[in-house]
């Protein structure tokens, strides 16, 4: 057999093996990012005791509940009800149950909580997913977006057992109102550094504001997680200060005897006059703002009863180049691009569970000093809701299903596909084995022929 062919086959085998090793190395690096969830029963599964999932505790706030403010005119909170969510629809995000807390007509503030053993000085991140509903009508009537549901995550770095402790570090709060009978799951998180060997995590909801009383005040928690976000800092002692320099011996001359100096009257020094300078103000440029709305009727127009859509990427483009990007938050706060000058377009990129209802790219917009432009983008939930890349909608109006009420049957899941790097690496290894076997067979046949 020609030695050049043998050399080529050997080189091909080596390249395939190197590619397989690199693919395995990349997969190993990716797996380093996987972190251990330190919580017990993070998906709020059975069994339940006193309405709370195993591994979790509960607390609530009683505030000015006797007498109650007339017509719900002021802040007050009473005892709510904890229960497992038994539906199989969108009110369960992970596993077979979610944690429900709710009440009728009276506002409330309550938590589910868990003590966790940790390493002192390490930083931890606690997060969970939540959706809720406030309405005077039965499901699936839309949720009233005027009610603040007050969902937020908290960590007590000292491991205290009270939801009213001043040591708790709280994350930002939000109102994940349901949308048209579809759960609007939103994630809430917070980070804190452990002061000792135990911390306490809290998943809280607080709808105790004035005029928040409704026939249905419900919230659901699911898919909680506590991971170590950073190890404790190392105490490196500072280097010692350098020794002081040795004193320098100098010969100090003896000063001459004083002489009589005649007094000289001071002369008036004129004060300089400030000459004003005209400093021109820099141009401010124009601004272009954009936001994403939940286009429920799919007419491409943001109607008054339609809310906002989270998770939509908004990109500012000039000369076919992306200049800046932002992501919609699901609120009326738009993504704004400032100090602009020239011709621009704005494009929207939606997650795979959304479909556009108007053009993906705006018409050209000319930005000049002092100009302001606004671009609305519409989208709606398609039938394909699988995978991690899921948008969230914060509507003006939304909907719910609570306790044992009628529920929708659409379920929410996650895409657990094979790792592409693992597939590529396995293919490369198989190819290398086949080529090596072929080379060995050819060499044996050539040796037998000789």
Phi and psi in degrees as a GROMACS rama.xvg file:
@    title "Ramachandran Plot"
@    xaxis  label "Phi"
@    yaxis  label "Psi"
@TYPE xy
-58.0885  130.558  UNK-2
-63.6813  -25.5556  UNK-3
-67.1993  -38.1214  UNK-4
-67.0341  -42.2132  UNK-5
-60.7775  -43.0242  UNK-6
-62.5783  -38.7335  UNK-7
-63.8958  -44.0236  UNK-8
-64.2613  -42.0809  UNK-9
-61.2154  -42.855  UNK-10
-62.269  -39.7941  UNK-11
-64.2858  -40.3653  UNK-12
-63.0074  -45.0024  UNK-13
-62.815  -41.4096  UNK-14
-63.0211  -41.231  UNK-15
-64.1882  -42.2734  UNK-16
-64.4435  -42.4281  UNK-17
-61.9463  -40.8081  UNK-18
-63.7645  -40.4501  UNK-19
-64.0189  -40.766  UNK-20
-63.8425  -41.2196  UNK-21
-64.75  -39.6599  UNK-22
-64.2546  -41.6076  UNK-23
-64.8096  -37.0558  UNK-24
-64.1104  -42.2898  UNK-25
-63.1944  -38.8101  UNK-26
-66.3242  -38.9317  UNK-27
-63.7453  -40.6003  UNK-28
-63.2377  -40.3616  UNK-29
-64.8482  -36.7411  UNK-30
-69.2481  -20.4123  UNK-31
-62.4649  -24.253  UNK-32
-78.3367  -13.8383  UNK-33
-72.3266  130.642  UNK-34
-119.264  154.006  UNK-35
-82.4331  130.283  UNK-36
-79.9611  119.286  UNK-37
-86.0431  -2.77142  UNK-38
-82.9429  149.799  UNK-39
-86.4974  135.17  UNK-40
50.6051  58.4743  UNK-41
-67.7635  -17.8384  UNK-42
-98.0653  7.92298  UNK-43
58.0682  50.2255  UNK-44
-87.5984  172.08  UNK-45
-63.6172  157.457  UNK-46
-84.3109  164.389  UNK-47
-114.507  144.133  UNK-48
-131.591  126.594  UNK-49
54.5391  34.7939  UNK-50
82.4774  2.14376  UNK-51
-116.809  140.111  UNK-52
-64.324  149.693  UNK-53
-57.4077  137.866  UNK-54
93.9716  -11.1626  UNK-55
-117.004  151.925  UNK-56
-112.875  177.103  UNK-57
-139.149  151.148  UNK-58
-149.151  158.851  UNK-59
-144.974  167.088  UNK-60
-110.456  130.264  UNK-61
-104.244  113.846  UNK-62
-133.5  114.739  UNK-63
52.4017  39.476  UNK-64
-86.8407  -4.18352  UNK-65
-144.229  105.239  UNK-66
-83.0193  157.408  UNK-67
-76.0063  146.55  UNK-68
-62.2056  136.127  UNK-69
-61.9792  133.684  UNK-70
56.7469  30.2012  UNK-71
56.6667  39.9753  UNK-72
-83.5394  -5.02938  UNK-73
-146.706  171.437  UNK-74
-68.9702  129.576  UNK-75
-157.993  155.829  UNK-76
-139.497  145.743  UNK-77
-131.984  -179.33  UNK-78
-70.3949  123.596  UNK-79
-94.0135  -169.576  UNK-80
-117.694  130.537  UNK-81
-99.9449  141.427  UNK-82
-162.412  155.797  UNK-83
-76.8537  142.459  UNK-84
-82.4412  119.658  UNK-85
-96.0055  -7.63921  UNK-86
-70.0702  158.77  UNK-87
-107.402  11.0743  UNK-88
-90.1749  -148.531  UNK-89
-77.1255  -2.67414  UNK-90
-80.2765  0.593662  UNK-91
-120.293  119.285  UNK-92
-92.1986  -36.0924  UNK-93
-142.68  131.741  UNK-94
77.0511  -152.333  UNK-95
-105.772  -5.31662  UNK-96
-142.408  161.123  UNK-97
-136.716  158.233  UNK-98
-87.9338  120.663  UNK-99
-106.795  138.645  UNK-100
-132.286  134.217  UNK-101
-162.497  172.928  UNK-102
-159.718  167.869  UNK-103
-121.526  124.501  UNK-104
72.3644  -29.5981  UNK-105
-103.601  135.612  UNK-106
-76.2507  160.26  UNK-107
-152.778  160.457  UNK-108
-136.706  124.59  UNK-109
-153.916  165.064  UNK-110
-138.308  160.281  UNK-111
-112.934  144.7  UNK-112
-143.885  160.93  UNK-113
-154.683  135.447  UNK-114
-88.4204  136.413  UNK-115
-132.743  134.045  UNK-116
-78.3568  129.131  UNK-117
-137.885  179.887  UNK-118
-95.8014  124.772  UNK-119
-58.4348  138.403  UNK-120
86.7623  -11.5348  UNK-121
-83.4496  152.718  UNK-122
-98.1365  136.308  UNK-123
-126.067  146.556  UNK-124
-116.526  121.407  UNK-125
-108.905  133.798  UNK-126
-145.525  156.317  UNK-127
-154.596  167.302  UNK-128
-110.184  145.073  UNK-129
-145.884  150.086  UNK-130
-143.774  157.676  UNK-131
-155.11  172.671  UNK-132
-151.023  135.621  UNK-133
-132.137  120.575  UNK-134
-164.657  153.288  UNK-135
-93.6084  -1.26036  UNK-136
-114.199  161.267  UNK-137
-74.9444  155.501  UNK-138
-58.426  139.429  UNK-139
-102.176  36.3399  UNK-140
-57.9059  148.389  UNK-141
-64.6396  151.527  UNK-142
-75.799  147.182  UNK-143
-84.8422  106.873  UNK-144
-67.4044  -10.9011  UNK-145
-74.3899  -15.6299  UNK-146
-87.5114  128.518  UNK-147
-83.6883  115.218  UNK-148
-80.6715  -21.2625  UNK-149
61.6858  39.1419  UNK-150
-78.6677  135.43  UNK-151
-162.525  161.39  UNK-152
-107.206  144.969  UNK-153
-140.325  151.293  UNK-154
-132.815  127.783  UNK-155
-95.0884  108.252  UNK-156
-63.6616  -19.3675  UNK-157
-94.0181  -0.779164  UNK-158
72.0876  29.651  UNK-159
-71.9734  157.719  UNK-160
-103.689  13.8217  UNK-161
-117.505  132.238  UNK-162
-70.2354  -14.1632  UNK-163
-97.6169  7.74041  UNK-164
-66.0718  139.607  UNK-165
-76.0355  -5.46821  UNK-166
-85.5776  -9.5937  UNK-167
-69.8551  133.967  UNK-168
-94.7741  116.692  UNK-169
-102.818  141.663  UNK-170
-85.9749  178.493  UNK-171
-65.7479  148.724  UNK-172
-101.064  162.821  UNK-173
-160.251  173.35  UNK-174
-126.013  90.822  UNK-175
-80.2529  66.8904  UNK-176
-61.8896  139.315  UNK-177
-67.3532  155.145  UNK-178
-124.171  107.22  UNK-179
56.9377  39.7471  UNK-180
85.0191  -0.0359134  UNK-181
-108.962  129.721  UNK-182
-64.4978  133.442  UNK-183
-104.495  74.1828  UNK-184
-67.5787  127.656  UNK-185
-128.953  146.735  UNK-186
-95.4347  138.141  UNK-187
-124.063  138.438  UNK-188
-148.831  164.93  UNK-189
-158.385  153.404  UNK-190
-123.561  145.961  UNK-191
-156.822  156.637  UNK-192
-100.685  128.272  UNK-193
-67.642  130.378  UNK-194
-84.214  -26.0145  UNK-195
-140.897  -151.945  UNK-196
-89.417  5.69316  UNK-197
-146.036  140.533  UNK-198
-127.456  162.685  UNK-199
-121.873  130.052  UNK-200
-105.946  146.828  UNK-201
-131.045  131.792  UNK-202
-108.887  112.557  UNK-203
-118.665  150.364  UNK-204
-134.954  140.009  UNK-205
-143.721  104.983  UNK-206
-111.14  29.0752  UNK-207
-80.5613  14.6824  UNK-208
-71.3452  164.18  UNK-209
-63.1783  143.719  UNK-210
63.609  23.3182  UNK-211
-98.3677  0.421465  UNK-212
-65.3225  131.444  UNK-213
-143.913  161.232  UNK-214
-65.2278  -26.5256  UNK-215
-131.768  118.647  UNK-216
-129.731  94.8482  UNK-217
-131.236  149.353  UNK-218
-146.46  152.209  UNK-219
-127.3  141.222  UNK-220
-118.23  144.382  UNK-221
-161.191  163.666  UNK-222
52.4217  60.2725  UNK-223
-84.1067  158.959  UNK-224
-154.589  138.404  UNK-225
-130.795  117.652  UNK-226
-130.919  157.704  UNK-227
-79.1589  120.073  UNK-228
-91.9877  -16.1096  UNK-229
-174.048  140.674  UNK-230
-73.2792  165.882  UNK-231
-66.0108  147.839  UNK-232
-68.7726  148.741  UNK-233
-89.3208  138.381  UNK-234
-89.9596  99.8157  UNK-235
-97.0102  115.984  UNK-236
-65.2272  142.113  UNK-237
-68.6933  151.769  UNK-238
-64.7321  148.916  UNK-239
-65.619  150.583  UNK-240
-67.1885  148.638  UNK-241
-66.1172  151.132  UNK-242
-65.5537  149.408  UNK-243
-65.5915  147.677  UNK-244
-66.6127  148.131  UNK-245
-66.8578  142.142  UNK-246
-65.2771  143.752  UNK-247
-99.5774  124.48  UNK-248
-84.6696  122.517  UNK-249
-124.775  153.337  UNK-250
-87.9414  107.743  UNK-251
-88.1061  117.483  UNK-252
-69.3274  150.82  UNK-253
-77.2355  128.189  UNK-254
-67.0701  148.308  UNK-255
-69.7575  160.17  UNK-256
-63.76  148.97  UNK-257
-65.5476  146.407  UNK-258
-116.414  155.728  UNK-259
-79.3191  118.414  UNK-260
-108.755  121.286  UNK-261
-64.9128  144.661  UNK-262
-68.2149  134.211  UNK-263
-113.533  121.232  UNK-264
-62.1425  141.329  UNK-265
-67.8975  148.327  UNK-266
-102.444  144.604  UNK-267
-73.0373  123.922  UNK-268
-95.599  119.5  UNK-269
-64.526  140.537  UNK-270
-82.5685  124.427  UNK-271
-63.895  142.271  UNK-272
-93.0293  126.506  UNK-273
-68.0391  128.572  UNK-274
-98.1324  113.557  UNK-275
-64.2092  142.484  UNK-276
-116.888  141.295  UNK-277
-90.373  102.761  UNK-278
-94.5444  112.064  UNK-279
-67.1584  139.955  UNK-280
-74.5508  137.043  UNK-281
-65.4149  149.312  UNK-282
-64.2209  141.627  UNK-283
-85.3518  -23.1618  UNK-284
74.7764  -179.297  UNK-285
-103.394  173.857  UNK-286
-131.583  148.446  UNK-287
-130.225  123.027  UNK-288
-115  149.426  UNK-289
-145.413  153.664  UNK-290
-151.685  162.272  UNK-291
-113.47  132.654  UNK-292
-119.747  156.912  UNK-293
-85.4365  102.373  UNK-294
-86.1729  80.6307  UNK-295
-62.3972  -38.4932  UNK-296
-91.7228  2.16443  UNK-297
57.8027  37.0186  UNK-298
-99.7429  3.25302  UNK-299
76.9834  5.38573  UNK-300
-121.797  138.514  UNK-301
-80.7564  95.8309  UNK-302
-78.0026  159.452  UNK-303
-60.1789  -28.2862  UNK-304
-92.7171  9.20543  UNK-305
-103.93  137.654  UNK-306
-91.3517  -154.236  UNK-307
-113.632  155.468  UNK-308
-114.942  128.071  UNK-309
-95.0119  159.871  UNK-310
85.1881  7.99801  UNK-311
-93.1218  126.412  UNK-312
-83.9153  126.796  UNK-313
-114.068  122.884  UNK-314
-119.121  135.12  UNK-315
-93.9391  126.487  UNK-316
-123.449  135.458  UNK-317
-140.278  130.008  UNK-318
53.3193  42.8511  UNK-319
63.3377  19.2966  UNK-320
-119.836  137.202  UNK-321
-76.7046  118.465  UNK-322
-89.0087  -50.2944  UNK-323
-142.985  159.821  UNK-324
-137.018  157.581  UNK-325
-152.885  165.234  UNK-326
-123.14  131.891  UNK-327
-65.4236  143.672  UNK-328
-99.0162  -1.22931  UNK-329
79.5583  14.351  UNK-330
-124.205  178.018  UNK-331
-74.0519  -6.24782  UNK-332
-72.3781  116.274  UNK-333
-84.3819  162.902  UNK-334
-87.1491  119.629  UNK-335
-116.241  138.105  UNK-336
-111.912  123.243  UNK-337
-111.931  166.857  UNK-338
55.4287  51.952  UNK-339
-103.423  150.832  UNK-340
-152.245  115.186  UNK-341
132.323  -164.152  UNK-342
-101.771  129.634  UNK-343
-134.661  162.768  UNK-344
-130.975  158.238  UNK-345
-120.657  132.693  UNK-346
-119.556  149.95  UNK-347
-115.861  141.529  UNK-348
-125.699  119.647  UNK-349
-104.317  152.272  UNK-350
-61.9703  168.168  UNK-351
-73.7822  -9.66537  UNK-352
-92.0796  8.06974  UNK-353
-117.462  153.252  UNK-354
-125.34  140.992  UNK-355
-74.1294  148.356  UNK-356
-119.134  -2.16907  UNK-357
-142.671  -176.587  UNK-358
-60.6309  140.82  UNK-359
-71.1163  -19.5769  UNK-360
-129.872  136.995  UNK-361
-75.0883  168.711  UNK-362
-69.1254  158.262  UNK-363
-58.2727  138.397  UNK-364
-123.513  128.563  UNK-365
-96.256  119.213  UNK-366
-102.818  123.651  UNK-367
-127.807  174.803  UNK-368
-57.4923  125.415  UNK-369
84.5702  -4.2121  UNK-370
-82.261  151.7  UNK-371
-139.34  129.808  UNK-372
-131.292  148.147  UNK-373
-130.379  134.077  UNK-374
-124.99  115.19  UNK-375
-94.1148  138.996  UNK-376
-120.202  132.909  UNK-377
-107.858  146.792  UNK-378
-156.119  163.792  UNK-379
-143.573  158.471  UNK-380
-71.7534  123.076  UNK-381
-84.4037  179.559  UNK-382
-74.1461  -21.6684  UNK-383
-89.1944  102.272  UNK-384
-114.079  18.1101  UNK-385
-76.7774  161.868  UNK-386
94.7886  172.263  UNK-387
-83.6436  -25.2326  UNK-388
-83.7683  79.5645  UNK-389
-118.719  131.354  UNK-390
-80.8419  164.102  UNK-391
-125.451  145.344  UNK-392
-119.088  130.831  UNK-393
-113.119  98.2283  UNK-394
-89.3571  168.785  UNK-395
-72.3869  -35.7845  UNK-396
-133.508  141.162  UNK-397
-146.554  -168.702  UNK-398
-146.806  175.789  UNK-399
-152.079  172.584  UNK-400
-146.137  126.304  UNK-401
-122.605  151.984  UNK-402
49.2828  -121.528  UNK-403
-97.5342  12.866  UNK-404
-67.1673  171.068  UNK-405
-62.694  138.571  UNK-406
-123.075  156.631  UNK-407
-81.4941  155.142  UNK-408
-95.9579  -1.91734  UNK-409
-73.2969  128.118  UNK-410
-103.639  156.628  UNK-411
-112.259  132.58  UNK-412
-140.884  -174.149  UNK-413
-128.422  148.998  UNK-414
-85.9979  112.867  UNK-415
-107.466  62.0602  UNK-416
-79.0957  169.044  UNK-417
-68.7886  150.074  UNK-418
-70.4006  123.369  UNK-419
-60.6565  -36.5844  UNK-420
-63.7748  -38.8442  UNK-421
-65.0385  -40.2926  UNK-422
-63.8915  -45.2593  UNK-423
-63.4962  -43.3542  UNK-424
-63.3053  -42.6933  UNK-425
-62.6765  -41.4313  UNK-426
-62.9481  -40.5038  UNK-427
-64.8994  -39.1902  UNK-428
-64.8287  -44.4175  UNK-429
-61.4091  -43.0765  UNK-430
-61.9732  -41.3562  UNK-431
-63.2665  -40.7911  UNK-432
-63.9638  -42.8905  UNK-433
-62.9904  -45.1995  UNK-434
-65.088  -38.8761  UNK-435
-66.0646  -40.424  UNK-436
-64.35  -41.182  UNK-437
-63.3974  -40.3731  UNK-438
-63.9487  -41.8436  UNK-439
-63.3503  -43.2808  UNK-440
-61.4695  -43.5191  UNK-441
-64.1867  -42.358  UNK-442
-65.125  -40.2252  UNK-443
-63.4927  -40.9026  UNK-444
-64.7061  -39.8791  UNK-445
-65.7791  -38.8721  UNK-446
-66.6912  -39.9761  UNK-447
-67.2807  -33.4363  UNK-448
-68.7739  -28.1839  UNK-449
